[in-house]
Amino acid sequence: MNNKQSAIPTQLNLLLGTLLITENILALFALPWLIHSSLGLSLLLLLDIIAIRVTNFHWHLTHEAVHGLLAEPRWLNEWLGIVLGALFFSSFSIARYGHLNHHRNNRYADTQEVYYQEDNPSYFKYYFELLGGFFIVYEFLLIALAWAPKALAKTIIEKNIKRKANRHDLGIYVDLKNIIDNPRSIENVRKESILFIFVLLLSLYSYSQHFIIWLSYFWARAFFVSYLNNMPHYKNSIQTDINASDNAYLPKFLQLCYLNFNYHRVHHRYPKTPWTELPILFKETNDHFDCDYMKVYFQQLKGPVYYEQLAESSRKLG
């Protein structure tokens, strides 16, 4: 099978990126100055949520930059990623660290919905992360570690390493410690977070008369990022295949809205393949759909699952 990186659709991605950046500027800054009615402002933001957030389109485009697949040359890919990250209310470096960590640890250390023999299922933690907390903690608040005194950040991380010794998610904290120990990584996050903070404060200032609307909009963004984060991996087998993931069926016109992210196993097996090539590679490798995207959308609401039940509770296309 061919692991060679396909041609990056730079022009198409630049068009989509320009439209997305324009849409974000309108939603985050301009609308409160143009629309003085709370009802009108809420309705327009609802259109933004339906058009962009429900499909997680913003993350999917940023995700291309994470893999170096958004644009050529590399410097353009990086700057677009940083801008999209700031409008995402996060640091591009944090998003890249988290996602590449996910590829390295998928279904080994990265098993969000799974609890083990020695655990009790933490329903509060699970539903908090699922319904918005994942974004708030790991994309939004994690930036604070870059500004905390290094000794304090290392102490927090090392306590988790000791507490989770020989546990399934230990690797995540070891990787995070490596980031803290890397001065260049910390410097990048700090620089990016200045842009992110500027975006955040300017947006808050723009919505100063409509803070409740802004807060609701922020939560809606956090919710869809968090809810769709682990969906392709929910109840996958663990510690057997680093690329374990579901390909989920979607009608072709909806696939484009998700930037073909429903071909998730194909992406994990070929992470250097641009989003435009995933359906082609799906056919060339004789891969298959595991489930219907629309039918499994709400399955995560069933809650955490004991790892020994995974084999008998795997999803079927229906």
Phi and psi in degrees as a GROMACS rama.xvg file:
@    title "Ramachandran Plot"
@    xaxis  label "Phi"
@    yaxis  label "Psi"
@TYPE xy
-87.3755  119.121  ASN-2
-97.6709  3.83035  ASN-3
-66.7655  136.521  LYS-4
-69.9022  127.863  GLN-5
-75.7838  167.261  SER-6
-62.3372  133.718  ALA-7
-79.2269  128.477  ILE-8
-77.9696  68.8164  PRO-9
-57.9168  -46.9982  THR-10
-63.4055  -44.5839  GLN-11
-62.8779  -44.6677  LEU-12
-65.1735  -36.3642  ASN-13
-65.0315  -38.5062  LEU-14
-63.0252  -48.5917  LEU-15
-64.3245  -40.2448  LEU-16
-64.4053  -40.9141  GLY-17
-63.5641  -43.31  THR-18
-63.6818  -41.3151  LEU-19
-68.2059  -42.6908  LEU-20
-63.2996  -42.5988  ILE-21
-61.5686  -43.1941  THR-22
-64.1284  -39.8073  GLU-23
-67.6055  -40.7049  ASN-24
-61.2282  -40.716  ILE-25
-63.9616  -48.6961  LEU-26
-70.6241  -39.0402  ALA-27
-83.415  -31.2853  LEU-28
-122.786  -43.1451  PHE-29
-83.9379  -38.0583  ALA-30
-55.4963  -43.594  LEU-31
-62.0246  -26.7486  PRO-32
-82.1961  -22.5471  TRP-33
-94.6864  -31.4535  LEU-34
-119.186  114.939  ILE-35
-94.3781  -12.833  HIS-36
-84.1052  129.242  SER-37
-61.7822  -38.729  SER-38
-65.1938  -46.5451  LEU-39
-62.8099  -41.1306  GLY-40
-64.1131  -43.1236  LEU-41
-62.8367  -40.829  SER-42
-66.459  -39.7586  LEU-43
-68.3975  -37.853  LEU-44
-68.9163  -31.0594  LEU-45
-63.2568  -38.3884  LEU-46
-63.1464  -39.9012  LEU-47
-60.3188  -44.2589  ASP-48
-63.5141  -43.8517  ILE-49
-67.8424  -42.5773  ILE-50
-77.0665  -33.5985  ALA-51
-117.2  -46.6813  ILE-52
-79.5493  -36.1885  ARG-53
-57.9268  -36.0533  VAL-54
-91.9751  -5.2201  THR-55
61.5846  30.7344  ASN-56
-57.849  -38.2368  PHE-57
-60.2571  -46.7623  HIS-58
-65.6333  -40.2718  TRP-59
-61.7633  -37.7796  HIS-60
-72.4741  -40.5353  LEU-61
-62.0779  -36.5887  THR-62
-59.2721  -35.3095  HIS-63
-63.3653  -39.0239  GLU-64
-67.2089  -36.3492  ALA-65
-56.342  -39.739  VAL-66
-90.6323  6.30822  HIS-67
72.1269  26.8696  GLY-68
-114.688  9.33376  LEU-69
-83.9512  -41.8594  LEU-70
-159.313  155.748  ALA-71
-117.642  142.141  GLU-72
-75.9371  -179.591  PRO-73
-61.4802  -38.7695  ARG-74
-62.5147  -34.637  TRP-75
-68.7202  -40.572  LEU-76
-58.6129  -43.4035  ASN-77
-65.7683  -46.1866  GLU-78
-67.7916  -38.2911  TRP-79
-64.6955  -40.3763  LEU-80
-60.9918  -41.7529  GLY-81
-64.5472  -43.3945  ILE-82
-66.0322  -46.5939  VAL-83
-62.7628  -37.049  LEU-84
-63.886  -43.4017  GLY-85
-63.6378  -41.4716  ALA-86
-72.1375  -15.2375  LEU-87
-83.8362  -4.33549  PHE-88
66.6039  43.4487  PHE-89
-156.369  -179.367  SER-90
-99.3942  132.534  SER-91
-59.4365  -39.6505  PHE-92
-64.3708  -38.5455  SER-93
-64.8952  -45.8378  ILE-94
-61.0788  -41.6635  ALA-95
-67.5984  -44.5767  ARG-96
-56.0711  -49.3261  TYR-97
-62.9041  -41.6029  GLY-98
-73.8645  -41.6634  HIS-99
-67.9339  -31.8947  LEU-100
-61.9328  -40.2899  ASN-101
-59.1913  -42.9365  HIS-102
-64.811  -37.0898  HIS-103
-73.2995  -29.9579  ARG-104
-116.061  5.99006  ASN-105
-53.3746  123.982  ASN-106
63.6639  13.578  ARG-107
-114.813  -69.3969  TYR-108
-98.7735  -17.3471  ALA-109
-105.041  83.7249  ASP-110
-135.105  78.751  THR-111
-63.1881  -34.8841  GLN-112
-94.6708  -0.571398  GLU-113
-97.2604  136.974  VAL-114
-120.947  157.193  TYR-115
-117.377  176.075  TYR-116
-51.5224  -42.1321  GLN-117
-83.047  -4.35042  GLU-118
-100.281  158.937  ASP-119
-105.822  139.02  ASN-120
-60.9237  124.511  PRO-121
-91.6941  88.9254  SER-122
-64.1982  -38.3364  TYR-123
-61.9355  -50.2206  PHE-124
-60.3095  -43.0429  LYS-125
-62.0574  -51.973  TYR-126
-72.6031  -30.9413  TYR-127
-60.9898  -48.5976  PHE-128
-67.1055  -40.1286  GLU-129
-64.3752  -37.841  LEU-130
-96.5461  20.2072  LEU-131
136.868  -24.1173  GLY-132
-66.5483  -30.3101  GLY-133
-58.5632  -49.0802  PHE-134
-64.9243  -45.1637  PHE-135
-61.6733  -41.5924  ILE-136
-81.5932  -49.3682  VAL-137
-92.4807  -18.8714  TYR-138
-110.244  -35.9522  GLU-139
-92.4637  -58.1548  PHE-140
-81.6771  -23.0733  LEU-141
-60.3456  -23.4975  LEU-142
-58.4095  -28.3992  ILE-143
-60.6267  -28.1291  ALA-144
-61.735  -31.2368  LEU-145
-68.485  -25.1042  ALA-146
-99.3041  -12.3178  TRP-147
-72.4008  153.716  ALA-148
-53.6423  136.203  PRO-149
-55.8684  -39.7091  LYS-150
-62.0477  -40.4366  ALA-151
-67.1952  -45.7542  LEU-152
-59.8778  -43.8873  ALA-153
-66.2919  -37.371  LYS-154
-61.7587  -45.4401  THR-155
-60.6191  -46.2428  ILE-156
-67.5359  -44.6744  ILE-157
-65.5963  -32.384  GLU-158
-61.9811  -40.6325  LYS-159
-67.726  -35.5391  ASN-160
-63.3468  -44.2122  ILE-161
-66.5861  -40.9582  LYS-162
-66.682  -30.7643  ARG-163
-106.787  21.6142  LYS-164
-54.5179  130.519  ALA-165
65.1337  18.7405  ASN-166
-99.4014  164.422  ARG-167
-64.9046  -28.9945  HIS-168
-103.864  18.0348  ASP-169
-60.6144  -40.2817  LEU-170
-57.6153  -31.2575  GLY-171
-63.9712  -41.566  ILE-172
-75.0755  -32.8264  TYR-173
-63.5941  -43.3532  VAL-174
-63.4947  -39.5177  ASP-175
-64.8614  -37.5988  LEU-176
-62.2451  -39.3984  LYS-177
-62.8155  -35.0556  ASN-178
-66.5102  -45.765  ILE-179
-61.2365  -34.0199  ILE-180
-78.2203  -7.23948  ASP-181
-100.59  104.914  ASN-182
-57.5347  -36.0109  PRO-183
-65.7905  -40.5214  ARG-184
-62.6572  -44.7377  SER-185
-62.3665  -41.8587  ILE-186
-61.9456  -42.0855  GLU-187
-62.4088  -45.1788  ASN-188
-63.3358  -40.5088  VAL-189
-64.3487  -43.3672  ARG-190
-62.8142  -44.9573  LYS-191
-67.4539  -34.1369  GLU-192
-70.6765  -24.294  SER-193
-63.4407  -43.5489  ILE-194
-65.6302  -42.0466  LEU-195
-61.356  -44.2799  PHE-196
-64.1745  -38.7466  ILE-197
-61.2586  -45.3066  PHE-198
-61.111  -45.0894  VAL-199
-61.9654  -48.9527  LEU-200
-67.5269  -39.5485  LEU-201
-65.2638  -38.7222  LEU-202
-66.0213  -43.3072  SER-203
-62.8701  -40.8764  LEU-204
-63.3915  -42.2934  TYR-205
-62.3199  -34.2116  SER-206
-100.003  19.6698  TYR-207
-56.9468  -30.8864  SER-208
-87.174  -6.36475  GLN-209
-134.613  48.5383  HIS-210
-61.8713  -39.1512  PHE-211
-62.9975  -38.0206  ILE-212
-65.159  -43.7358  ILE-213
-61.2177  -44.1934  TRP-214
-63.2842  -40.3105  LEU-215
-65.6638  -40.8408  SER-216
-65.6637  -41.5473  TYR-217
-60.1338  -45.3957  PHE-218
-63.6615  -39.9893  TRP-219
-59.8447  -42.9938  ALA-220
-62.812  -46.1878  ARG-221
-62.4755  -38.9072  ALA-222
-60.8676  -51.4851  PHE-223
-68.9771  -35.3827  PHE-224
-62.2453  -45.691  VAL-225
-68.9245  -43.5971  SER-226
-66.3692  -38.5701  TYR-227
-88.5257  -6.30597  LEU-228
-58.9043  -51.3069  ASN-229
-104.307  3.84937  ASN-230
-55.5805  -43.7139  MET-231
-69.0399  -9.6864  PRO-232
-113.044  -1.48475  HIS-233
-61.1572  120.846  TYR-234
66.9934  19.1277  LYS-235
-66.9099  160.577  ASN-236
-64.4669  155.904  SER-237
-125.114  152.925  ILE-238
54.9234  32.8512  GLN-239
-129.973  -31.9749  THR-240
-148.718  115.28  ASP-241
-62.2727  -20.7507  ILE-242
-100.966  11.3805  ASN-243
-55.6984  123.686  ALA-244
-170.371  164.749  SER-245
-101.808  136.518  ASP-246
-88.6011  122.893  ASN-247
-112.921  132.317  ALA-248
-70.767  133.599  TYR-249
-139.117  145.466  LEU-250
-56.9846  149.306  PRO-251
-58.1165  -38.0335  LYS-252
-67.9694  -27.5996  PHE-253
-81.1019  -29.1411  LEU-254
-55.5782  -39.8036  GLN-255
-65.0538  -35.2931  LEU-256
-65.3977  -26.6344  CYS-257
-100.188  9.32009  TYR-258
48.5806  42.0163  LEU-259
60.6183  22.963  ASN-260
-68.904  -12.1839  PHE-261
-70.5703  -17.6096  ASN-262
-86.3355  61.9568  TYR-263
-77.6578  -35.563  HIS-264
-67.3104  -36.9035  ARG-265
-60.8599  -43.1811  VAL-266
-61.9997  -42.8495  HIS-267
-66.1706  -35.2556  HIS-268
-75.7101  -29.4855  ARG-269
-132.996  69.2258  TYR-270
-68.2083  -10.1895  PRO-271
-94.6141  11.5036  LYS-272
-96.3974  124.934  THR-273
-61.2149  157.409  PRO-274
-59.8735  -30.0301  TRP-275
-68.9437  -21.3666  THR-276
-97.3804  -8.20226  GLU-277
-61.6192  -43.6407  LEU-278
-62.9036  -34.6017  PRO-279
-65.8197  -45.5041  ILE-280
-66.7887  -32.5264  LEU-281
-57.32  -43.9215  PHE-282
-73.682  -42.7123  LYS-283
-63.3958  -31.2854  GLU-284
-95.55  5.5921  THR-285
54.3285  38.8062  ASN-286
-76.318  177.173  ASP-287
-142.983  163.604  HIS-288
-86.3681  137.787  PHE-289
-95.2357  -23.2736  ASP-290
-162.83  167.841  CYS-291
-96.1913  121.566  ASP-292
-53.2676  -46.4407  TYR-293
-66.8139  -31.3806  MET-294
-80.0662  -25.9377  LYS-295
-100.228  1.99151  VAL-296
-54.8461  -38.3851  TYR-297
-98.4049  4.13589  PHE-298
-65.0136  -30.6717  GLN-299
-60.9713  -22.4995  GLN-300
-66.2497  -12.2169  LEU-301
-68.7467  -18.5225  LYS-302
101.635  -174.93  GLY-303
-65.9826  158.885  PRO-304
-132.499  141.746  VAL-305
-72.6966  137.174  TYR-306
-63.1517  -29.7023  TYR-307
-72.3241  -13.6125  GLU-308
-87.6005  -7.58794  GLN-309
-62.0456  -42.3227  LEU-310
-63.3644  -37.5208  ALA-311
-87.1481  -8.26395  GLU-312
-114.472  19.064  SER-313
-65.829  148.381  SER-314
-80.4601  153.03  ARG-315
-122.99  149.633  LYS-316
-70.6639  124.366  LEU-317
